[in-house]
Amino acid sequence: MKINVLARPAALAALGAFAVAACGGGSGTNGPSARSSTPRPVAVTTGNPSRPVTLEEAGSTLLLPYLQKMVDPLKADYPNITLAPSGGGSGKGISDAIAGTVQLGGSDAYLSDAQAQQNPDLLNVPIAISAQAIDYNLPGIDNLRLSGSVLADIYMGKVTKWNDPAIARLNPDLHDLPAQTIVPVRRVDSSGDTFIFTSLLSATSSAWRNGPGFGTTVTWPAVPGELTASGNPGMVQVCKQTPGCVAYIGVSVENTALQEGLGEVLLQNRAGNFVKPTQQTITAAVNARAATIPGDLRASLIDAPGAQSYPIVNYEYLMVKSRQSDPQVALALRTFLTWAIDPSRGASSANLGAVDFVALPSTVVPRVKAAIARISG
């Protein structure tokens, strides 16, 4: 079994039971003890800093549109706090947060065991829940059904035509699947989208699990004609320009993908049903898994049980150091993060709905506030 540098080894020690291990095991160092009872409510000291503070953020292009929507309303509530989000991919968000070149590292992926052990002061703070769509460019073909195992075969070059029997079996009502070459598109940057996509492939395909594995970067099998792109907007554009493509794209830009004419896959879930990423199916996956979030907040929502659960769902994280050199920066960080998970502020239905995100469940919020309260300076 191959697991890459930004994956979480201990959580998937028995990948044949991926869904249980990824969510219930906590970090490799914590084990089952991470599943302690919900902490008592913690008072988080917040407020407008005494001087202007800019919070630089880099990382996930899936999270970026959500953070961009927060910039102006945060400034209106706290005039001395400026949120400055940028992209670059989850790998960059994690590495920049570790290096201290930004105050916030945006990531769709939690820290690996090794990263968590090497950086005990770096917190994984989830602020919302997102999902990932599978899109394709086959004009005239609607409601295409795929499974994680078939996607794994596509990205390994084992299924190469859209009318392959493996795809046809999933789509008995589609009698006009073309004998067209499938063009898999993948991220070239270190990406949380790659992390959660390859997590699904590892959960549903033993060949993928024992081969490329999962991570923000993996050693992709060589597939003739495959293409790469940087960032979610890049994935949309490459797939739009490539008839026959299939691509994994974060839901925060899925409206753009659909407007550009791409189709959205009905993806087979753990119960065997075919579902699209909607508020209802994302929430169903969250409800099936939220109660088991470990104390360090590193958790997977991939391949959740339930008839309506969408299979590629994840926490959106901001990585932040618990110890800050400047008390005013620490105050700004606590204030922003508390504001960001408040349903009447940053986590408003308007902000969440604009990028098809879902709010943190109430069972998770106390743990998140406990983590935020650790930020000091």
Secondary structure, DSSP 8 states (H G I E B T S, - for coil): ----TTS-TGGGTTGGGHHHHHHHS-STTTGGGG---------------SS-EEEEEEE-TTTHHHHHHHHHHHHHH-TTEEEEEEEE-HHHHHHHHHHTSSSEEEESS---HHHHHH-TTEEEEEEEEEEEEEEE--TT--S-EE-HHHHHHHHTTS--BTT-HHHHHH-TT-------B-EEEEESS--HHHHHHHHHHHHH-HHHHTTT--SSS------TT-EEESHHHHHHHHHHTSTTEEEEEEGGGHHHHHHTT-EE-EEE-TTS-EE---HHHHHHHHHHHGGG--TT-----TT--STT--S-EEEEEEEEESB-S-HHHHHHHHHHHHHHT-TTTTT-HHHHHHTT-B---TTTHHHHHHHHTT-B-
